[in-house]
Amino acid sequence: MIDIRAETFDGTFPFAPHYADINGFEMHFVDEGRGEPIVLVHGDPTWGYLYRTFIPILSQHRRCIVPDHMGMGKSGTPRDPYPYRLRHHVANLEALLLHLELHEMTLVLHDWGGPVGLGFATRHPDRIKRLVLMNTWACAPWPGGPLPRLLELIRSERGEKFVLEKNGYLEPALVGTTHQPENLTKTVLDAYRAPFPTPESRLALLCWSRDIPVHETDPSYSEMKRIEEALVRFIGTPTLLVWGMRDPVLPESVLRMWQRIYPQATTAEIEDASHFLQEDAPERIVLCIEEFLEANP
């Protein structure tokens, strides 16, 4: 078994690892560059590796912080507070960003990174300067229509064996919702697989899908509703929406929802990208972010 803490995955992730003791586990984060902070938050089932192409460019003029959620990437996988809930991830990100004493942040949020990052932002709006939202959501109930069959399977009685024992989730999720799967080379897929070599290491993979609030009785419904109701605090905050338009999980209707919430937002529609748009069109997305930052100094 490789020592993932020092692993660079054939040089594709060459960034020095940093760790902070957060709520009883070691939380890993990348910390590259200097200047105004830009925090890039991944979702499920990825980790900070998702932003490997973004970091070298954005860190030329800013301080890039890229955390790995609890149980993901190079972060620890604690037994407590399993099963991990949205409130735990929000509290972890909050503890890390306050520990780093960050202000005037630009948050770059994808997938579950949206609810987690906006959960922090709604608690500390005075620390947020800009938002970049990419194929994400932050409302209850789930806005994306019927849950994909893969997520329904994970939420069923068979889900635990499917995710923990068979490791059946990660690769189908990545390959199935990347429009150009040829970009997912062996090195890339090995990097995404690396944090999850054993059933015990896959706890977070099981929890994320099961924590999507669909009904009012779901455990994280109230926390998601709290976040949703506080989104109005960022009307007027410079916001960029970058959307993979071929996403079957969070389709165009969710992008239109964000445009109604934030009419001030600039939108970049990536027509040939799916849910994991960072794998489909990384160079174009980084360029969009760079132009957005320059236009909103």
N, C-alpha and C positions, 0 to 999 in steps of 0.2 A: 504493500500500500504506500503510495507516494506521500511525502510530507507536503501537504497542500499549502502550508504557510509560506514556504520558500519557493513554490512552483511558479514558473513564468509561462508555462505552456508554449514551449518552443519560441520563447521571446515575444509572444503576442500579448502578454500581460506583465511588462517589466517593472511594475511600480512597487516601490518599497512598501511592505505591509506595516500598518500602524494598528495598535490595539488600545482599547479603553475598557476598563471594568465597568460594565453597565448592567445594573439590576441583576447582579449575580452571574453574569457570563461575560466572556471576552468578545467584544464587538469589534470586528475588523473594519477598517476604512482606509481608502487611499487618500493621501493628502499631498497634492502636487501643485507647484506654482505659488505665486504670491499675489496679493492684492485683494480686490473685492471677491467675496466667496460665491461660488456657484456649486450647489449641492445637487448631485444626480442620484436619484433614488429608483432602484429597480423594483420589479414585481415578482410574480410567480410564473414559472419555476426557475427564474434566472438568478444571477448575482451580479456584482459589480463588473464582471467580465463583459456584460452587455454594453458598457460604455468605454471599452478599451480603445476604440478609434477616436472617441470624443476627447479623452483626457489630454493627449499630447497637444492638441490644437487649442483647446480652451484654456489650458494651464499656461500658455505663453504669456497671457496678460491678466490672468485671474488665478485665484486659489481654488482648485478643484477638490471637493470633498465627495467621495463615493463610498457610502457605507454598505455593508452587507447586513441584511436583516438577520435576526436570531434564527439559527438553524440553517442558514444559507451561506454559500460561498465559503470564506475563510473564518466566519464567525463561529462561536461555540453553539452547541446544540443541547441546551439544558433540559433536564426532565421537568423542572418546575420553571415556568407556569404552564406546562402542557395540559390541555390542548391550547396552543397559542391562539390568542384572539387579537382583533384589530386594536383594542385598547392597549394591549401589551406592546405591540409594534410601535404605536404612537408614543407611548411612554419611553421606549428605548431610543427612538430617534430624538425625542425631546431631550433626554438626558445627555446624549452624545453632543448635540448641537449647542446646548447650554454649556456643557463642559468645555467645548472648543471656543466659547464666547464669540459666536458669530453674529454679525449684524449686517444689514443691507444685503441680505441673501437673495440670489436668484435660485429658485427651486425648479429643477427639471424632473418631471414625474411621469412614470409609465406604469400602466397596469395597476397592481395593488399599491405601487408607490404613490399613486394619486391619493387614495384615502389616507394612507399613512402620512405622507408629506403635508397634505392639507389639514389633517388632524393636528399636526404640530403647528402649522401656519395659523389656524384659527385660534389657537391658544396664545400665539405670539405674533399678531399681525404687525406690530411695530418693528419686527426684525426682517420683514419680507419686503424686498424692493421690486421683484419681478417674478412672474410665473411662466413656466413653459410646460404645457400639458400635452402628453402624447398617448393616444389610445388608452384612455383611463376613464374612471368614473368616480363619483363621490356622493352617491345618493342612495336612499333606500325607499322602495325596494329596488332590486336589480333592474337597470334600464335597458339591457341589451336584448330583450326578447327571451324566448326559451333558452334555458341553459344548454350549452353544447353537450352532446352525448357523453363525451369524455368526463366532463365535470359532474354530470348526473351519476355516472358510474362511481366516481370517487366519493360522492355523497351517499351512496347506497351501502348496504350491509357488506357488499363485496369489496368496497373501496379500500379497506385497510389492507387486505391481502394483496390487492392489485398494486397499490402504491408501495407498501413497505416490503413485502416479500418478493413480488415479481418485478418491481421497479418499472412498472408499466406506464407511468405518466409522463416523465420528463421528455423523452425523445419524441413521442407522438405529438405532444403539445408544441414543441419547438418546430419540428419539421412540418406539422400540419397547418401551422399559422404563420409560416414564412413564405412569402410569395416566390422568392427565388432560393429554394432550398439548396441549390448548388453552392451557395455561399457558406453553408454549414459544412465545412470541410471536416475531416477526421480530427484535426487539431482542435477546431472550434467545438465540436460535439464532445470530445474528450474533456475539454475544459469545463463545459457545462455539467458533464456527468461527475467530474472529480469530487465535488463536495459530498456525494451521496453514495459511497461504496457499500454501505451496509443498511439493513432495515432500520437500525437505531438512528442512523444519520438522516433518514428520510421523513422525520416527524413533521417538519415544516411543510413539506410537499403535500402531505395529507391534510394538514390543517387549513391551508390557504383556501382551497376549493370548498371545503366544508364550512368556511366562515363567511362566505358571500351571503349577505342578508337578502333573503327573498320574501320571508314572511315576518310579521311583527313579532312573532314568538322566537325568532332566531336570536342567538346570544349577542351578536354584534349589531343588531338592528338599531338599538337606541344610540349607540356611539356613532354609527354612520348617519343617523338622522341629525344628531348634534352637529356633525361636520357639515352636512348639507345646509342646515339652517343658518350656519355662520358664513357660508360662501359669499354672501352679500358684502362682507367686509372688504372684499377685494375688487368690487366694482370701481373702476378708476385706476387700479394697479396695472401697469403695463403687462400684457399677457400675450403669449404666443401659443396658438394651437397648431400642432403638427400631427397630421393624421394619415395613417395608412388606410387608403380607401377600400382595400380589398379584405378588410378585417371581418371575419365571420362571428367574432366574439363580441366586439364593441363596434357595431356598424356605423354607417353615416348618420343615422338618426341620433346617436349619442354625441357626435360632433355638433350637430345642429342644436342639441340641448345646451352644450357648452357655449355656443354662440349666443343663445338667448340669455344665458346667465351672465356672460361677459361680453356685452355688445362692443366694448372697446377693443376686443382682441383682434390681433392679426392672425390670419389663418394661412397655413401652408398645407395643401392637399397633395399627398404623394400617391398618385394614381396607381403606380405599380408596386405598392407595398401593402403588406398585410399587418397582422397584429404586432409581430416583432419587426417593426419597421427599421429599427437600428441595425438589423442584419440585412435588410433589403436595400437600404439607401443611406448608409451612414454619412458619406461625404456631403450629400445634399442637405441632410438634416443639420449637420454641424454648420454648414454655410448659412442656413436659415437662422440658426441660433446666433451666430456671429453677427449677422445683419441686424437681427432684432436687438442685440445688446448695444450695437453702435447707434441704432436709431432711438434708443431709450437710455441715454447715459445717466 
